[in-house]
Amino acid sequence: MPKKASHDDAIDYSAWKLFIVVSELGSLSKAATAYGTTQPHISRQIGELERECGGRLFVRTGRGVTLTELGRRIAPRIRGWIADTDQLTNDIRATAGTPVGTVRIGILPSTAHPMASTLFYRLKERYPLIQLMLREGQGAQLETWLESGDVDLAILYRHSPVPNHGDIYLTQVPTYLVGPEGDGLTRNAVVPFKALNGLPLVMFCRPSSWRDQLDQLAKEHGLALNVAAEVDSLALQTRIVSNGGMYALLGPYAIAGASKSVPLQSAAIVEPQLSRYIALAISQHGPLTLAGRTVKQLIQDVAKEMTEGPLTVPIG
């Protein structure tokens, strides 16, 4: 554990901060990229920390690194200590009214661009002392990160028209049936929900509140949803669809992004219309810092521009 008071405290903080970063990324090479250094340098730092602890903190695997039993035991306490130290530092600086610090955001792959890139540029221009840490994930994973405090904010889909748990709804979007280019079923602007009956679909894996809602809606309309494949990768979903024979149910930002790589065709689902809400959710693990509140407001501003201004995503 880190020393309570020592002339080496700054070194301890940096070392334990690296420990948390490596544990979250699960990769020495990814950590090296994040720190702008080399993998051997990161490996040496972790080795020094392990020698100081008197035990291994990570197990090296073919895919990266995972925490040992020792690492798993101390990680929550280290994470809390790092967060408290960062909070204190940021609060001291924030007394001057300058937002500073790291803000961790979980985001759906389908909304990562252009929202994330626009947010990055806006922060760089207006608040250069704020650093963003973005983590992509699907709905259930984002919920887990929010509950555990691994992210401060998350941008995800909600299905209820009424916001709950302090969520801020950014925009309402329809759901589209997506098929390959030239597909007869999606050649018109809209397609009725009943057309999904027995249609081979590629869907995101469970657990998924979106899947649960679709199942309930299909039951109410006497339809049978044929989930032929479960794929959590948006890129792979759209690749499968573009090859023909299968369909996906996606929002406008996912389609706009994927259409740059693969030929797709889409029709809005109606009767009933499957509306979803892109929401900004806030972790309940303590109040947001000044930097967090600043990013929250910027996200709302960017979302409004995307909905009403030139960043609106067209779907044809």
C-alpha positions as CSV (number, residue, x, y, z in Angstrom):
1,M,0.0,0.0,0.0
2,P,1.2,3.6,-0.6
3,K,3.0,5.3,2.2
4,K,1.0,7.8,4.3
5,A,3.8,10.4,4.6
6,S,7.2,10.3,2.9
7,H,9.5,12.2,0.7
8,D,8.7,9.5,-1.9
9,D,5.0,10.2,-1.9
10,A,5.0,11.7,-5.4
11,I,6.8,8.6,-6.7
12,D,4.4,6.3,-5.0
13,Y,1.4,8.2,-6.4
14,S,2.8,7.9,-10.0
15,A,3.6,4.2,-9.6
16,W,0.2,3.3,-8.1
17,K,-1.6,5.4,-10.7
18,L,0.2,3.3,-13.4
19,F,-0.9,0.2,-11.6
20,I,-4.6,1.3,-11.9
21,V,-4.2,2.3,-15.5
22,V,-2.6,-1.1,-16.4
23,S,-5.3,-2.9,-14.5
24,E,-8.1,-1.1,-16.4
25,L,-6.5,-1.4,-19.8
26,G,-5.4,-5.0,-19.3
27,S,-2.3,-4.4,-21.4
28,L,1.2,-3.1,-20.9
29,S,1.4,-1.9,-24.6
30,K,-1.9,0.0,-24.3
31,A,-0.6,1.6,-21.1
32,A,2.6,2.5,-22.9
33,T,0.6,4.2,-25.6
34,A,-1.5,6.1,-23.1
35,Y,1.7,7.3,-21.3
36,G,3.6,8.0,-24.6
37,T,6.4,5.6,-23.7
38,T,7.5,2.1,-24.5
39,Q,6.2,-1.2,-23.2
40,P,9.6,-2.2,-21.7
41,H,9.6,1.0,-19.7
42,I,6.1,0.3,-18.3
43,S,7.1,-3.3,-17.6
44,R,10.1,-2.1,-15.6
45,Q,8.0,0.3,-13.5
46,I,5.5,-2.5,-12.7
47,G,8.4,-4.8,-11.8
48,E,9.8,-2.2,-9.4
49,L,6.3,-1.8,-7.8
50,E,6.0,-5.6,-7.4
51,R,9.4,-5.8,-5.7
52,E,8.3,-3.0,-3.3
53,C,5.1,-4.9,-2.6
54,G,6.9,-8.2,-2.2
55,G,4.5,-10.0,-4.5
56,R,3.2,-10.2,-8.1
57,L,0.5,-7.8,-9.0
58,F,-0.1,-9.0,-12.6
59,V,-0.1,-12.3,-14.5
60,R,1.1,-12.0,-18.0
61,T,-1.1,-13.7,-20.6
62,G,-1.1,-14.0,-24.4
63,R,-3.7,-11.3,-24.6
64,G,-2.1,-8.9,-22.0
65,V,-2.1,-8.9,-18.2
66,T,-4.6,-9.7,-15.5
67,L,-4.5,-8.9,-11.8
68,T,-3.2,-11.6,-9.4
69,E,-5.1,-12.3,-6.2
70,L,-2.9,-9.7,-4.4
71,G,-3.6,-7.2,-7.2
72,R,-7.4,-7.8,-7.0
73,R,-7.4,-7.4,-3.2
74,I,-5.6,-4.1,-3.1
75,A,-7.0,-2.5,-6.4
76,P,-10.2,-1.1,-4.8
77,R,-8.2,0.6,-2.0
78,I,-5.6,1.9,-4.4
79,R,-8.3,3.2,-6.8
80,G,-10.1,5.0,-3.9
81,W,-6.8,6.5,-2.7
82,I,-5.9,7.7,-6.2
83,A,-9.4,9.2,-6.6
84,D,-9.3,11.0,-3.3
85,T,-5.8,12.4,-4.1
86,D,-6.9,13.5,-7.5
87,Q,-10.1,15.0,-6.1
88,L,-8.1,17.0,-3.5
89,T,-5.7,18.3,-6.1
90,N,-8.4,19.3,-8.5
91,D,-10.5,20.9,-5.8
92,I,-7.5,23.0,-4.7
93,R,-7.0,24.1,-8.3
94,A,-10.7,24.6,-8.9
95,T,-10.8,27.3,-6.2
96,A,-9.3,29.5,-8.9
97,G,-12.3,28.6,-11.1
98,T,-10.2,26.7,-13.6
99,P,-11.6,23.2,-14.5
100,V,-8.8,20.7,-14.4
101,G,-8.4,16.9,-14.1
102,T,-9.4,13.7,-15.8
103,V,-13.0,12.9,-16.7
104,R,-13.8,9.3,-17.5
105,I,-16.6,8.7,-20.0
106,G,-18.2,5.5,-21.1
107,I,-19.7,5.7,-24.6
108,L,-21.4,3.6,-27.1
109,P,-19.4,2.8,-30.3
110,S,-22.3,4.2,-32.4
111,T,-22.1,7.6,-30.7
112,A,-18.3,7.8,-30.3
113,H,-18.0,9.8,-33.5
114,P,-18.7,12.6,-34.2
115,M,-19.7,13.4,-30.6
116,A,-16.5,12.3,-29.0
117,S,-14.2,14.0,-31.5
118,T,-16.2,17.2,-31.4
119,L,-16.0,17.1,-27.6
120,F,-12.2,16.6,-27.7
121,Y,-11.7,19.6,-30.0
122,R,-14.0,21.8,-27.9
123,L,-12.2,20.9,-24.7
124,K,-8.8,21.4,-26.2
125,E,-9.9,24.9,-27.3
126,R,-11.7,26.0,-24.2
127,Y,-10.5,23.9,-21.3
128,P,-7.0,22.5,-22.1
129,L,-6.4,21.3,-18.5
130,I,-9.2,18.8,-18.7
131,Q,-8.2,15.3,-19.9
132,L,-10.8,12.9,-21.3
133,M,-10.5,9.2,-20.8
134,L,-13.0,7.4,-23.2
135,R,-14.0,3.8,-22.9
136,E,-16.3,2.2,-25.5
137,G,-18.8,-0.4,-24.4
138,Q,-22.3,-1.7,-25.0
139,G,-25.3,-0.9,-22.7
140,A,-24.8,-3.5,-20.0
141,Q,-21.1,-2.8,-19.7
142,L,-21.6,0.9,-19.5
143,E,-24.2,0.3,-16.7
144,T,-21.6,-1.8,-14.8
145,W,-19.0,0.9,-15.1
146,L,-21.4,3.5,-13.8
147,E,-22.4,1.4,-10.8
148,S,-18.8,0.6,-9.9
149,G,-17.6,4.2,-10.4
150,D,-15.2,3.2,-13.2
151,V,-16.6,6.1,-15.3
152,D,-17.9,9.5,-14.2
153,L,-20.3,9.8,-17.1
154,A,-21.8,7.5,-19.7
155,I,-23.6,8.1,-23.0
156,L,-26.0,5.3,-23.6
157,Y,-29.5,4.3,-24.9
158,R,-32.6,4.5,-22.7
159,H,-36.0,3.2,-23.7
160,S,-38.4,4.9,-21.3
161,P,-39.6,8.3,-22.5
162,V,-39.2,9.6,-18.9
163,P,-35.6,10.1,-17.6
164,N,-34.7,8.3,-14.4
165,H,-31.8,8.3,-11.9
166,G,-30.7,11.8,-12.8
167,D,-30.3,10.9,-16.5
168,I,-30.2,13.8,-19.0
169,Y,-31.8,13.0,-22.3
170,L,-29.8,14.4,-25.2
171,T,-31.9,13.4,-28.2
172,Q,-34.5,11.0,-29.4
173,V,-33.7,8.7,-32.3
174,P,-35.7,6.2,-34.4
175,T,-34.6,2.6,-35.0
176,Y,-33.8,1.4,-38.5
177,L,-33.9,-2.0,-40.1
178,V,-30.6,-2.3,-41.8
179,G,-29.9,-4.5,-44.8
180,P,-27.4,-4.8,-47.7
181,E,-27.4,-2.3,-50.5
182,G,-30.1,-3.1,-53.1
183,D,-32.2,-5.0,-50.5
184,G,-35.9,-5.1,-51.4
185,L,-37.2,-5.0,-47.8
186,T,-35.4,-1.8,-46.9
187,R,-35.7,0.0,-50.2
188,N,-38.5,2.3,-48.9
189,A,-38.2,5.0,-46.3
190,V,-40.1,3.0,-43.7
191,V,-40.9,-0.6,-42.9
192,P,-43.6,-1.9,-40.5
193,F,-42.5,-3.7,-37.3
194,K,-44.4,-6.8,-38.4
195,A,-41.9,-7.3,-41.2
196,L,-39.4,-8.4,-38.6
197,N,-41.4,-11.6,-38.0
198,G,-39.0,-14.5,-38.6
199,L,-36.5,-12.2,-40.3
200,P,-32.9,-13.4,-39.6
201,L,-31.4,-10.7,-37.3
202,V,-27.9,-10.1,-36.0
203,M,-28.2,-8.5,-32.5
204,F,-26.1,-7.4,-29.6
205,C,-25.4,-10.1,-27.0
206,R,-27.4,-10.4,-23.8
207,P,-27.7,-9.1,-21.1
208,S,-29.4,-6.3,-23.0
209,S,-32.4,-4.1,-22.0
210,W,-32.9,-3.3,-25.7
211,R,-33.3,-7.1,-26.5
212,D,-35.7,-7.4,-23.6
213,Q,-37.8,-4.6,-24.8
214,L,-37.9,-6.0,-28.4
215,D,-38.9,-9.4,-27.1
216,Q,-41.8,-7.9,-25.1
217,L,-42.9,-5.8,-28.1
218,A,-42.8,-8.8,-30.4
219,K,-44.9,-10.8,-27.9
220,E,-47.5,-8.0,-27.7
221,H,-47.7,-8.0,-31.6
222,G,-47.7,-11.8,-31.9
223,L,-44.4,-11.9,-33.7
224,A,-41.4,-14.2,-33.5
225,L,-37.9,-12.6,-33.5
226,N,-35.3,-14.7,-35.2
227,V,-32.0,-13.8,-33.7
228,A,-29.7,-15.7,-36.0
229,A,-26.4,-14.3,-34.6
230,E,-25.3,-12.4,-31.5
231,V,-22.4,-10.0,-32.1
232,D,-21.3,-7.3,-29.8
233,S,-19.1,-5.6,-32.4
234,L,-20.9,-3.0,-34.3
235,A,-18.4,-3.2,-37.2
236,L,-18.8,-7.0,-37.5
237,Q,-22.6,-6.6,-37.3
238,T,-22.7,-4.2,-40.3
239,R,-20.1,-6.3,-42.2
240,I,-22.4,-9.4,-41.8
241,V,-25.4,-7.4,-42.9
242,S,-23.6,-6.0,-46.0
243,N,-22.8,-9.5,-47.1
244,G,-26.6,-10.2,-47.4
245,G,-29.0,-12.7,-45.9
246,M,-29.2,-11.0,-42.4
247,Y,-30.5,-7.7,-41.0
248,A,-29.7,-5.5,-38.0
249,L,-31.6,-3.0,-35.9
250,L,-29.5,0.1,-35.4
251,G,-29.7,3.8,-34.7
252,P,-28.8,6.6,-37.2
253,Y,-25.3,7.3,-35.8
254,A,-24.3,3.7,-36.1
255,I,-25.6,3.5,-39.6
256,A,-23.9,6.8,-40.7
257,G,-20.6,5.6,-39.3
258,A,-20.8,2.1,-40.7
259,S,-21.9,3.3,-44.2
260,K,-18.5,4.8,-44.7
261,S,-16.9,1.4,-44.7
262,V,-19.6,-1.0,-46.1
263,P,-22.6,-0.5,-48.4
264,L,-25.8,-0.5,-46.4
265,Q,-29.5,0.4,-46.9
266,S,-31.9,1.2,-44.1
267,A,-35.6,1.9,-43.4
268,A,-37.1,3.4,-40.3
269,I,-39.3,1.0,-38.4
270,V,-42.9,2.1,-37.9
271,E,-46.2,0.8,-36.6
272,P,-45.0,1.1,-33.9
273,Q,-42.0,3.4,-34.2
274,L,-39.1,2.1,-32.2
275,S,-37.8,5.3,-30.6
276,R,-34.8,5.3,-28.3
277,Y,-33.2,8.1,-26.2
278,I,-29.5,8.9,-26.1
279,A,-29.0,9.7,-22.5
280,L,-26.2,11.2,-20.4
281,A,-26.0,9.2,-17.2
282,I,-24.0,10.2,-14.1
283,S,-22.2,7.9,-11.7
284,Q,-23.5,8.0,-8.2
285,H,-20.0,7.5,-6.7
286,G,-19.6,11.0,-5.3
287,P,-20.3,14.4,-6.8
288,L,-18.8,15.5,-10.1
289,T,-15.7,17.6,-10.0
290,L,-15.7,21.0,-11.7
291,A,-14.1,19.3,-14.7
292,G,-16.8,16.7,-14.7
293,R,-19.5,19.3,-14.5
294,T,-17.9,21.3,-17.3
295,V,-17.7,18.2,-19.6
296,K,-21.3,17.3,-18.8
297,Q,-22.4,20.7,-20.0
298,L,-20.3,20.5,-23.1
299,I,-21.7,17.1,-24.0
300,Q,-25.2,18.6,-23.8
301,D,-24.1,21.5,-26.0
302,V,-22.5,19.2,-28.6
303,A,-25.6,16.9,-28.6
304,K,-27.9,19.9,-29.2
305,E,-25.7,21.0,-32.2
306,M,-25.8,17.4,-33.6
307,T,-29.6,17.4,-33.3
308,E,-30.3,20.9,-34.6
309,G,-27.3,22.1,-36.4
310,P,-24.9,21.0,-39.2
311,L,-23.7,18.0,-37.3
312,T,-27.1,16.3,-37.8
313,V,-26.6,12.8,-39.2
314,P,-28.7,12.1,-42.4
315,I,-30.1,8.6,-43.0
316,G,-31.3,7.6,-46.4
